[in-house]
Amino acid sequence: MNPALSVGPEASGPALSPAPSKLAIVLFQLGGPDSLDAVEPFLFNLFSDPDILPASIPLIGDLLRKILARRISRSRAPEVIEHYRAIGKRSPIAILTARQAAALEAALRPEFDPTVTIAMRYWHPTTQEAVARILAGSFDPIVLLPLYPQFSYATTLSSLKEWNRCFRPASHSARSSVPGVRTIGDFHGHPLYIEALVDRINTTFRHFDQHGDVQIVFSAHSIPLSLVEKGDPYPKQIEATVRAVMERGAWPNSHVLCYQSKVGRMKWIEPSTTDTLTRLGHEGVKRVLIVPLAFVTEHVETLHEINIEARESATHAGIKQFRMMPAVGTHPKFIACLADLVRSSLISKK
């Protein structure tokens, strides 16, 4: 079995020697439309994912899945287009991920000859495009690094499955051997990732008139409850990240965890971010610092769903000050975290 298919929360794969000469790192992300015209095809790709629709429709066939994906993407596109119009008419995720890739290359260059390639799950640059670049460069080893801090079937595993569908080095005439592949499953508790979050929160605290009564609201992307029932470790890893951040930050402030981005009628992890903000406002909370978890760059879920929609809900509920923590992005500690993950994956197991 290909190691990427069996990956869990820990790194896996064949043991490799440290300090390889030509190192390839593949950064996986969901991707986002690069124009308003791309919104509907992006949504179609999203809802065509067999790891998305089967969460609520078991035994669904490929043809029916594509029919449903077409119907869903067409019905949702007009509203989603307006969301992207409000944040600059495109998703910034490709540009921001490219900056992370450049920063990671720079961090590793003193020790390796690294090339960082981006593989977006639902838009360009696609996984197929990333595979073509890797095979053309004859890299060995290859480190697969999903930029999802917490492992989930809907994100990490889906991206790795797509890689396995596309990656066929043995059939590539330019290669005489199959390159070694290492896979990083998650980094939800990595100390440098936690410190990057804490730094971002501390910076955001400075924008409040006073700190003591600020409510910290952790908002994570929700997933269908059916995935959790199948053993998806995502919610437990989200909770572990929250605990680690609060312990490292040592703030006296109250905090709460909630979930956003529910789609469709099936049951998803709750409570919702909107309901949580409404409740807090009605309870008399006046200041809220919202921390997007599971997002390492800004995209529509932070820029619109939180910074516009959630902000409006908070204001309507009586909350006077609303601040959103910026994503970790290219924070030096986060890039150091990624570099450490790559180095660790290359150390041979004893």
Secondary structure, DSSP 8 states (H G I E B T S, - for coil): --GGGG--SS-BS----SS-SBEEEEEEE----SSGGGHHHHHHHHHT-TTTGGGTSTT--HHHHHHHHHHHHHHHHHHHHHHHHHTTSS-SHHHHHHHHHHHHHHHHTTT--EEEEEEESSSSSBHHHHHHHHHHHT-BSEEEEES-SS--IIIIIHHHHHHHHH--GGG-TT-SS---EEE----TT-HHHHHHHHHHHHHHHTTSS-STT-EEEEEEE--BHHHHHTT--HHHHHHHHHHHHHHHH---S-EEEEEE---SSS-BSSSBHHHHHHHHHHTT--EEEEEEES-SS--HIIIIIIIIIIHHHHHHTT--EEEE----TT-HHHHHHHHHHHHHHHS---
